[in-house]
Amino acid sequence: MRTQRALNSNNNNKNDMADEDDAQKGADEIIEEVVNMEQWKDKRANKLDLDDFLALLAEFNKRGVHFA
């Protein structure tokens, strides 16, 4: 999936530039973590209303995944 490859590449670049010693999560791991949260577990993208969609984006944003 091209989007997932782009997210992994961007995440790797961000981690390379960070001066943090602790291990960083990969983009795949972050995606799984967010979509498996209780509030998103049983929802589908085409069924989200605007508030749900913005809350989902905010969860990704908290974890350093940004969509432009």
PDB file of N, CA, C and O in Angstrom, chain B, residues numbered from 101:
ATOM      1  N   MET B 101       0.846  -1.163   0.000  1.00  0.00           N
ATOM      2  CA  MET B 101       0.000   0.000   0.000  1.00  0.00           C
ATOM      3  C   MET B 101       0.903   1.242   0.000  1.00  0.00           C
ATOM      4  O   MET B 101       1.781   1.380   0.852  1.00  0.00           O
ATOM      5  N   ARG B 102       0.683   2.118  -0.942  1.00  0.00           N
ATOM      6  CA  ARG B 102       1.539   3.293  -1.101  1.00  0.00           C
ATOM      7  C   ARG B 102       1.460   4.248   0.079  1.00  0.00           C
ATOM      8  O   ARG B 102       2.475   4.811   0.490  1.00  0.00           O
ATOM      9  N   THR B 103       0.281   4.434   0.622  1.00  0.00           N
ATOM     10  CA  THR B 103       0.124   5.335   1.761  1.00  0.00           C
ATOM     11  C   THR B 103       0.905   4.829   2.961  1.00  0.00           C
ATOM     12  O   THR B 103       1.560   5.602   3.660  1.00  0.00           O
ATOM     13  N   GLN B 104       0.833   3.535   3.193  1.00  0.00           N
ATOM     14  CA  GLN B 104       1.533   2.948   4.327  1.00  0.00           C
ATOM     15  C   GLN B 104       3.053   3.055   4.145  1.00  0.00           C
ATOM     16  O   GLN B 104       3.774   3.317   5.108  1.00  0.00           O
ATOM     17  N   ARG B 105       3.537   2.856   2.924  1.00  0.00           N
ATOM     18  CA  ARG B 105       4.972   3.019   2.651  1.00  0.00           C
ATOM     19  C   ARG B 105       5.400   4.455   2.892  1.00  0.00           C
ATOM     20  O   ARG B 105       6.464   4.701   3.460  1.00  0.00           O
ATOM     21  N   ALA B 106       4.577   5.406   2.464  1.00  0.00           N
ATOM     22  CA  ALA B 106       4.901   6.824   2.670  1.00  0.00           C
ATOM     23  C   ALA B 106       4.919   7.162   4.157  1.00  0.00           C
ATOM     24  O   ALA B 106       5.804   7.882   4.619  1.00  0.00           O
ATOM     25  N   LEU B 107       3.939   6.644   4.914  1.00  0.00           N
ATOM     26  CA  LEU B 107       3.912   6.891   6.356  1.00  0.00           C
ATOM     27  C   LEU B 107       5.137   6.299   7.039  1.00  0.00           C
ATOM     28  O   LEU B 107       5.731   6.937   7.908  1.00  0.00           O
ATOM     29  N   ASN B 108       5.521   5.083   6.652  1.00  0.00           N
ATOM     30  CA  ASN B 108       6.712   4.454   7.230  1.00  0.00           C
ATOM     31  C   ASN B 108       7.968   5.244   6.895  1.00  0.00           C
ATOM     32  O   ASN B 108       8.828   5.437   7.754  1.00  0.00           O
ATOM     33  N   SER B 109       8.079   5.701   5.657  1.00  0.00           N
ATOM     34  CA  SER B 109       9.236   6.481   5.247  1.00  0.00           C
ATOM     35  C   SER B 109       9.313   7.792   6.030  1.00  0.00           C
ATOM     36  O   SER B 109      10.378   8.167   6.522  1.00  0.00           O
ATOM     37  N   ASN B 110       8.182   8.482   6.140  1.00  0.00           N
ATOM     38  CA  ASN B 110       8.148   9.742   6.892  1.00  0.00           C
ATOM     39  C   ASN B 110       8.459   9.513   8.366  1.00  0.00           C
ATOM     40  O   ASN B 110       9.173  10.301   8.986  1.00  0.00           O
ATOM     41  N   ASN B 111       7.923   8.436   8.920  1.00  0.00           N
ATOM     42  CA  ASN B 111       8.164   8.122  10.326  1.00  0.00           C
ATOM     43  C   ASN B 111       9.648   7.813  10.553  1.00  0.00           C
ATOM     44  O   ASN B 111      10.227   8.244  11.551  1.00  0.00           O
ATOM     45  N   ASN B 112      10.257   7.074   9.635  1.00  0.00           N
ATOM     46  CA  ASN B 112      11.681   6.763   9.753  1.00  0.00           C
ATOM     47  C   ASN B 112      12.525   8.031   9.680  1.00  0.00           C
ATOM     48  O   ASN B 112      13.482   8.191  10.437  1.00  0.00           O
ATOM     49  N   ASN B 113      12.168   8.929   8.767  1.00  0.00           N
ATOM     50  CA  ASN B 113      12.893  10.196   8.657  1.00  0.00           C
ATOM     51  C   ASN B 113      12.764  11.020   9.933  1.00  0.00           C
ATOM     52  O   ASN B 113      13.741  11.604  10.402  1.00  0.00           O
ATOM     53  N   LYS B 114      11.555  11.067  10.494  1.00  0.00           N
ATOM     54  CA  LYS B 114      11.329  11.807  11.743  1.00  0.00           C
ATOM     55  C   LYS B 114      12.164  11.209  12.870  1.00  0.00           C
ATOM     56  O   LYS B 114      12.777  11.934  13.653  1.00  0.00           O
ATOM     57  N   ASN B 115      12.181   9.877  12.944  1.00  0.00           N
ATOM     58  CA  ASN B 115      12.952   9.212  13.995  1.00  0.00           C
ATOM     59  C   ASN B 115      14.449   9.437  13.820  1.00  0.00           C
ATOM     60  O   ASN B 115      15.172   9.575  14.807  1.00  0.00           O
ATOM     61  N   ASP B 116      14.920   9.477  12.584  1.00  0.00           N
ATOM     62  CA  ASP B 116      16.337   9.722  12.323  1.00  0.00           C
ATOM     63  C   ASP B 116      16.755  11.121  12.759  1.00  0.00           C
ATOM     64  O   ASP B 116      17.880  11.323  13.216  1.00  0.00           O
ATOM     65  N   MET B 117      15.853  12.085  12.617  1.00  0.00           N
ATOM     66  CA  MET B 117      16.171  13.465  12.975  1.00  0.00           C
ATOM     67  C   MET B 117      16.031  13.733  14.466  1.00  0.00           C
ATOM     68  O   MET B 117      16.596  14.697  14.983  1.00  0.00           O
ATOM     69  N   ALA B 118      15.274  12.878  15.161  1.00  0.00           N
ATOM     70  CA  ALA B 118      15.063  13.066  16.597  1.00  0.00           C
ATOM     71  C   ALA B 118      16.312  12.654  17.357  1.00  0.00           C
ATOM     72  O   ALA B 118      17.006  11.719  16.959  1.00  0.00           O
ATOM     73  N   ASP B 119      16.595  13.340  18.434  1.00  0.00           N
ATOM     74  CA  ASP B 119      17.748  13.035  19.273  1.00  0.00           C
ATOM     75  C   ASP B 119      17.367  12.160  20.463  1.00  0.00           C
ATOM     76  O   ASP B 119      18.056  12.149  21.483  1.00  0.00           O
ATOM     77  N   GLU B 120      16.285  11.441  20.325  1.00  0.00           N
ATOM     78  CA  GLU B 120      15.812  10.614  21.427  1.00  0.00           C
ATOM     79  C   GLU B 120      16.501   9.254  21.383  1.00  0.00           C
ATOM     80  O   GLU B 120      16.686   8.675  20.312  1.00  0.00           O
ATOM     81  N   ASP B 121      16.876   8.755  22.549  1.00  0.00           N
ATOM     82  CA  ASP B 121      17.548   7.469  22.628  1.00  0.00           C
ATOM     83  C   ASP B 121      16.583   6.295  22.686  1.00  0.00           C
ATOM     84  O   ASP B 121      16.939   5.172  22.329  1.00  0.00           O
ATOM     85  N   ASP B 122      15.360   6.557  23.136  1.00  0.00           N
ATOM     86  CA  ASP B 122      14.414   5.442  23.252  1.00  0.00           C
ATOM     87  C   ASP B 122      13.917   5.000  21.881  1.00  0.00           C
ATOM     88  O   ASP B 122      13.885   5.784  20.933  1.00  0.00           O
ATOM     89  N   ALA B 123      13.534   3.741  21.796  1.00  0.00           N
ATOM     90  CA  ALA B 123      13.074   3.172  20.526  1.00  0.00           C
ATOM     91  C   ALA B 123      11.743   3.809  20.122  1.00  0.00           C
ATOM     92  O   ALA B 123      10.841   3.969  20.944  1.00  0.00           O
ATOM     93  N   GLN B 124      11.643   4.160  18.867  1.00  0.00           N
ATOM     94  CA  GLN B 124      10.433   4.765  18.338  1.00  0.00           C
ATOM     95  C   GLN B 124       9.556   3.685  17.710  1.00  0.00           C
ATOM     96  O   GLN B 124      10.056   2.692  17.180  1.00  0.00           O
ATOM     97  N   LYS B 125       8.253   3.891  17.777  1.00  0.00           N
ATOM     98  CA  LYS B 125       7.318   2.964  17.153  1.00  0.00           C
ATOM     99  C   LYS B 125       7.298   3.202  15.653  1.00  0.00           C
ATOM    100  O   LYS B 125       7.478   4.326  15.185  1.00  0.00           O
ATOM    101  N   GLY B 126       7.078   2.134  14.912  1.00  0.00           N
ATOM    102  CA  GLY B 126       6.915   2.246  13.473  1.00  0.00           C
ATOM    103  C   GLY B 126       5.518   2.733  13.134  1.00  0.00           C
ATOM    104  O   GLY B 126       4.612   2.654  13.964  1.00  0.00           O
ATOM    105  N   ALA B 127       5.339   3.233  11.928  1.00  0.00           N
ATOM    106  CA  ALA B 127       4.040   3.748  11.502  1.00  0.00           C
ATOM    107  C   ALA B 127       2.978   2.658  11.539  1.00  0.00           C
ATOM    108  O   ALA B 127       1.838   2.920  11.923  1.00  0.00           O
ATOM    109  N   ASP B 128       3.337   1.434  11.144  1.00  0.00           N
ATOM    110  CA  ASP B 128       2.368   0.334  11.172  1.00  0.00           C
ATOM    111  C   ASP B 128       1.868   0.086  12.590  1.00  0.00           C
ATOM    112  O   ASP B 128       0.678  -0.142  12.810  1.00  0.00           O
ATOM    113  N   GLU B 129       2.777   0.133  13.536  1.00  0.00           N
ATOM    114  CA  GLU B 129       2.428  -0.095  14.939  1.00  0.00           C
ATOM    115  C   GLU B 129       1.524   1.030  15.455  1.00  0.00           C
ATOM    116  O   GLU B 129       0.578   0.777  16.201  1.00  0.00           O
ATOM    117  N   ILE B 130       1.813   2.251  15.063  1.00  0.00           N
ATOM    118  CA  ILE B 130       0.998   3.401  15.483  1.00  0.00           C
ATOM    119  C   ILE B 130      -0.412   3.280  14.897  1.00  0.00           C
ATOM    120  O   ILE B 130      -1.398   3.508  15.597  1.00  0.00           O
ATOM    121  N   ILE B 131      -0.506   2.925  13.621  1.00  0.00           N
ATOM    122  CA  ILE B 131      -1.811   2.778  12.969  1.00  0.00           C
ATOM    123  C   ILE B 131      -2.635   1.713  13.685  1.00  0.00           C
ATOM    124  O   ILE B 131      -3.803   1.936  14.003  1.00  0.00           O
ATOM    125  N   GLU B 132      -2.028   0.560  13.935  1.00  0.00           N
ATOM    126  CA  GLU B 132      -2.732  -0.527  14.633  1.00  0.00           C
ATOM    127  C   GLU B 132      -3.196  -0.084  16.021  1.00  0.00           C
ATOM    128  O   GLU B 132      -4.311  -0.390  16.443  1.00  0.00           O
ATOM    129  N   GLU B 133      -2.334   0.633  16.714  1.00  0.00           N
ATOM    130  CA  GLU B 133      -2.654   1.109  18.063  1.00  0.00           C
ATOM    131  C   GLU B 133      -3.883   2.014  18.050  1.00  0.00           C
ATOM    132  O   GLU B 133      -4.770   1.882  18.894  1.00  0.00           O
ATOM    133  N   VAL B 134      -3.928   2.931  17.087  1.00  0.00           N
ATOM    134  CA  VAL B 134      -5.040   3.891  17.031  1.00  0.00           C
ATOM    135  C   VAL B 134      -6.332   3.209  16.590  1.00  0.00           C
ATOM    136  O   VAL B 134      -7.363   3.369  17.243  1.00  0.00           O
ATOM    137  N   VAL B 135      -6.294   2.457  15.505  1.00  0.00           N
ATOM    138  CA  VAL B 135      -7.549   1.876  15.002  1.00  0.00           C
ATOM    139  C   VAL B 135      -8.083   0.772  15.903  1.00  0.00           C
ATOM    140  O   VAL B 135      -9.256   0.415  15.803  1.00  0.00           O
ATOM    141  N   ASN B 136      -7.255   0.228  16.775  1.00  0.00           N
ATOM    142  CA  ASN B 136      -7.725  -0.790  17.710  1.00  0.00           C
ATOM    143  C   ASN B 136      -8.186  -0.210  19.043  1.00  0.00           C
ATOM    144  O   ASN B 136      -8.555  -0.954  19.952  1.00  0.00           O
ATOM    145  N   MET B 137      -8.164   1.120  19.162  1.00  0.00           N
ATOM    146  CA  MET B 137      -8.703   1.757  20.361  1.00  0.00           C
ATOM    147  C   MET B 137     -10.204   1.455  20.438  1.00  0.00           C
ATOM    148  O   MET B 137     -10.871   1.313  19.414  1.00  0.00           O
ATOM    149  N   GLU B 138     -10.713   1.360  21.644  1.00  0.00           N
ATOM    150  CA  GLU B 138     -12.110   0.973  21.852  1.00  0.00           C
ATOM    151  C   GLU B 138     -13.086   1.833  21.035  1.00  0.00           C
ATOM    152  O   GLU B 138     -14.047   1.313  20.468  1.00  0.00           O
ATOM    153  N   GLN B 139     -12.839   3.139  20.977  1.00  0.00           N
ATOM    154  CA  GLN B 139     -13.771   4.031  20.282  1.00  0.00           C
ATOM    155  C   GLN B 139     -13.753   3.861  18.763  1.00  0.00           C
ATOM    156  O   GLN B 139     -14.709   4.261  18.098  1.00  0.00           O
ATOM    157  N   TRP B 140     -12.693   3.279  18.196  1.00  0.00           N
ATOM    158  CA  TRP B 140     -12.592   3.126  16.740  1.00  0.00           C
ATOM    159  C   TRP B 140     -12.715   1.678  16.287  1.00  0.00           C
ATOM    160  O   TRP B 140     -12.850   1.408  15.093  1.00  0.00           O
ATOM    161  N   LYS B 141     -12.670   0.757  17.225  1.00  0.00           N
ATOM    162  CA  LYS B 141     -12.581  -0.667  16.911  1.00  0.00           C
ATOM    163  C   LYS B 141     -13.660  -1.152  15.953  1.00  0.00           C
ATOM    164  O   LYS B 141     -13.359  -1.898  15.022  1.00  0.00           O
ATOM    165  N   ASP B 142     -14.883  -0.754  16.155  1.00  0.00           N
ATOM    166  CA  ASP B 142     -16.002  -1.270  15.355  1.00  0.00           C
ATOM    167  C   ASP B 142     -16.533  -0.277  14.340  1.00  0.00           C
ATOM    168  O   ASP B 142     -17.619  -0.479  13.795  1.00  0.00           O
ATOM    169  N   LYS B 143     -15.798   0.786  14.073  1.00  0.00           N
ATOM    170  CA  LYS B 143     -16.277   1.809  13.127  1.00  0.00           C
ATOM    171  C   LYS B 143     -15.582   1.651  11.777  1.00  0.00           C
ATOM    172  O   LYS B 143     -14.458   1.158  11.689  1.00  0.00           O
ATOM    173  N   ARG B 144     -16.272   2.078  10.744  1.00  0.00           N
ATOM    174  CA  ARG B 144     -15.730   2.072   9.388  1.00  0.00           C
ATOM    175  C   ARG B 144     -15.590   3.516   8.917  1.00  0.00           C
ATOM    176  O   ARG B 144     -16.364   4.386   9.317  1.00  0.00           O
ATOM    177  N   ALA B 145     -14.609   3.759   8.076  1.00  0.00           N
ATOM    178  CA  ALA B 145     -14.314   5.123   7.630  1.00  0.00           C
ATOM    179  C   ALA B 145     -15.523   5.798   6.988  1.00  0.00           C
ATOM    180  O   ALA B 145     -15.763   6.982   7.223  1.00  0.00           O
ATOM    181  N   ASN B 146     -16.281   5.069   6.188  1.00  0.00           N
ATOM    182  CA  ASN B 146     -17.416   5.694   5.496  1.00  0.00           C
ATOM    183  C   ASN B 146     -18.599   5.960   6.423  1.00  0.00           C
ATOM    184  O   ASN B 146     -19.573   6.590   6.012  1.00  0.00           O
ATOM    185  N   LYS B 147     -18.526   5.487   7.669  1.00  0.00           N
ATOM    186  CA  LYS B 147     -19.607   5.718   8.630  1.00  0.00           C
ATOM    187  C   LYS B 147     -19.266   6.795   9.663  1.00  0.00           C
ATOM    188  O   LYS B 147     -20.095   7.110  10.516  1.00  0.00           O
ATOM    189  N   LEU B 148     -18.056   7.364   9.600  1.00  0.00           N
ATOM    190  CA  LEU B 148     -17.658   8.392  10.561  1.00  0.00           C
ATOM    191  C   LEU B 148     -18.287   9.729  10.203  1.00  0.00           C
ATOM    192  O   LEU B 148     -18.333  10.107   9.032  1.00  0.00           O
ATOM    193  N   ASP B 149     -18.770  10.442  11.209  1.00  0.00           N
ATOM    194  CA  ASP B 149     -19.211  11.806  10.954  1.00  0.00           C
ATOM    195  C   ASP B 149     -17.987  12.722  11.093  1.00  0.00           C
ATOM    196  O   ASP B 149     -16.898  12.253  11.424  1.00  0.00           O
ATOM    197  N   LEU B 150     -18.158  13.987  10.848  1.00  0.00           N
ATOM    198  CA  LEU B 150     -17.037  14.920  10.843  1.00  0.00           C
ATOM    199  C   LEU B 150     -16.327  14.971  12.191  1.00  0.00           C
ATOM    200  O   LEU B 150     -15.097  14.998  12.243  1.00  0.00           O
ATOM    201  N   ASP B 151     -17.086  14.984  13.275  1.00  0.00           N
ATOM    202  CA  ASP B 151     -16.474  15.021  14.608  1.00  0.00           C
ATOM    203  C   ASP B 151     -15.648  13.773  14.880  1.00  0.00           C
ATOM    204  O   ASP B 151     -14.555  13.862  15.440  1.00  0.00           O
ATOM    205  N   ASP B 152     -16.164  12.602  14.484  1.00  0.00           N
ATOM    206  CA  ASP B 152     -15.411  11.354  14.642  1.00  0.00           C
ATOM    207  C   ASP B 152     -14.120  11.386  13.829  1.00  0.00           C
ATOM    208  O   ASP B 152     -13.056  10.994  14.308  1.00  0.00           O
ATOM    209  N   PHE B 153     -14.236  11.860  12.595  1.00  0.00           N
ATOM    210  CA  PHE B 153     -13.075  11.917  11.706  1.00  0.00           C
ATOM    211  C   PHE B 153     -11.995  12.840  12.275  1.00  0.00           C
ATOM    212  O   PHE B 153     -10.812  12.501  12.253  1.00  0.00           O
ATOM    213  N   LEU B 154     -12.398  13.996  12.779  1.00  0.00           N
ATOM    214  CA  LEU B 154     -11.430  14.925  13.366  1.00  0.00           C
ATOM    215  C   LEU B 154     -10.809  14.358  14.638  1.00  0.00           C
ATOM    216  O   LEU B 154      -9.626  14.578  14.899  1.00  0.00           O
ATOM    217  N   ALA B 155     -11.587  13.638  15.424  1.00  0.00           N
ATOM    218  CA  ALA B 155     -11.055  13.002  16.628  1.00  0.00           C
ATOM    219  C   ALA B 155     -10.051  11.913  16.258  1.00  0.00           C
ATOM    220  O   ALA B 155      -9.033  11.754  16.932  1.00  0.00           O
ATOM    221  N   LEU B 156     -10.331  11.165  15.191  1.00  0.00           N
ATOM    222  CA  LEU B 156      -9.399  10.139  14.718  1.00  0.00           C
ATOM    223  C   LEU B 156      -8.090  10.775  14.245  1.00  0.00           C
ATOM    224  O   LEU B 156      -7.009  10.287  14.575  1.00  0.00           O
ATOM    225  N   LEU B 157      -8.184  11.847  13.484  1.00  0.00           N
ATOM    226  CA  LEU B 157      -6.979  12.554  13.048  1.00  0.00           C
ATOM    227  C   LEU B 157      -6.200  13.103  14.232  1.00  0.00           C
ATOM    228  O   LEU B 157      -4.969  13.095  14.221  1.00  0.00           O
ATOM    229  N   ALA B 158      -6.901  13.578  15.253  1.00  0.00           N
ATOM    230  CA  ALA B 158      -6.238  14.099  16.452  1.00  0.00           C
ATOM    231  C   ALA B 158      -5.468  12.992  17.172  1.00  0.00           C
ATOM    232  O   ALA B 158      -4.381  13.241  17.694  1.00  0.00           O
ATOM    233  N   GLU B 159      -6.015  11.774  17.207  1.00  0.00           N
ATOM    234  CA  GLU B 159      -5.310  10.641  17.819  1.00  0.00           C
ATOM    235  C   GLU B 159      -4.016  10.343  17.068  1.00  0.00           C
ATOM    236  O   GLU B 159      -2.982  10.088  17.685  1.00  0.00           O
ATOM    237  N   PHE B 160      -4.073  10.375  15.746  1.00  0.00           N
ATOM    238  CA  PHE B 160      -2.855  10.165  14.958  1.00  0.00           C
ATOM    239  C   PHE B 160      -1.862  11.295  15.208  1.00  0.00           C
ATOM    240  O   PHE B 160      -0.661  11.061  15.342  1.00  0.00           O
ATOM    241  N   ASN B 161      -2.375  12.522  15.270  1.00  0.00           N
ATOM    242  CA  ASN B 161      -1.524  13.683  15.490  1.00  0.00           C
ATOM    243  C   ASN B 161      -0.777  13.582  16.816  1.00  0.00           C
ATOM    244  O   ASN B 161       0.403  13.928  16.883  1.00  0.00           O
ATOM    245  N   LYS B 162      -1.446  13.113  17.875  1.00  0.00           N
ATOM    246  CA  LYS B 162      -0.829  12.945  19.182  1.00  0.00           C
ATOM    247  C   LYS B 162       0.375  12.012  19.123  1.00  0.00           C
ATOM    248  O   LYS B 162       1.324  12.143  19.896  1.00  0.00           O
ATOM    249  N   ARG B 163       0.313  11.069  18.189  1.00  0.00           N
ATOM    250  CA  ARG B 163       1.368  10.063  18.071  1.00  0.00           C
ATOM    251  C   ARG B 163       2.403  10.418  16.996  1.00  0.00           C
ATOM    252  O   ARG B 163       3.266   9.606  16.660  1.00  0.00           O
ATOM    253  N   GLY B 164       2.306  11.637  16.465  1.00  0.00           N
ATOM    254  CA  GLY B 164       3.310  12.090  15.507  1.00  0.00           C
ATOM    255  C   GLY B 164       3.032  11.736  14.069  1.00  0.00           C
ATOM    256  O   GLY B 164       3.908  11.903  13.220  1.00  0.00           O
ATOM    257  N   VAL B 165       1.834  11.248  13.761  1.00  0.00           N
ATOM    258  CA  VAL B 165       1.453  10.941  12.380  1.00  0.00           C
ATOM    259  C   VAL B 165       0.564  12.081  11.910  1.00  0.00           C
ATOM    260  O   VAL B 165      -0.527  12.296  12.437  1.00  0.00           O
ATOM    261  N   HIS B 166       1.051  12.811  10.907  1.00  0.00           N
ATOM    262  CA  HIS B 166       0.332  13.998  10.416  1.00  0.00           C
ATOM    263  C   HIS B 166      -0.040  13.801   8.952  1.00  0.00           C
ATOM    264  O   HIS B 166       0.772  13.335   8.152  1.00  0.00           O
ATOM    265  N   PHE B 167      -1.254  14.154   8.615  1.00  0.00           N
ATOM    266  CA  PHE B 167      -1.739  14.081   7.236  1.00  0.00           C
ATOM    267  C   PHE B 167      -1.883  15.495   6.707  1.00  0.00           C
ATOM    268  O   PHE B 167      -2.406  16.374   7.392  1.00  0.00           O
ATOM    269  N   ALA B 168      -1.423  15.707   5.496  1.00  0.00           N
ATOM    270  CA  ALA B 168      -1.523  17.041   4.887  1.00  0.00           C
ATOM    271  C   ALA B 168      -2.258  16.972   3.575  1.00  0.00           C
ATOM    272  O   ALA B 168      -2.441  17.996   2.916  1.00  0.00           O
TER     273      ALA B 168
END
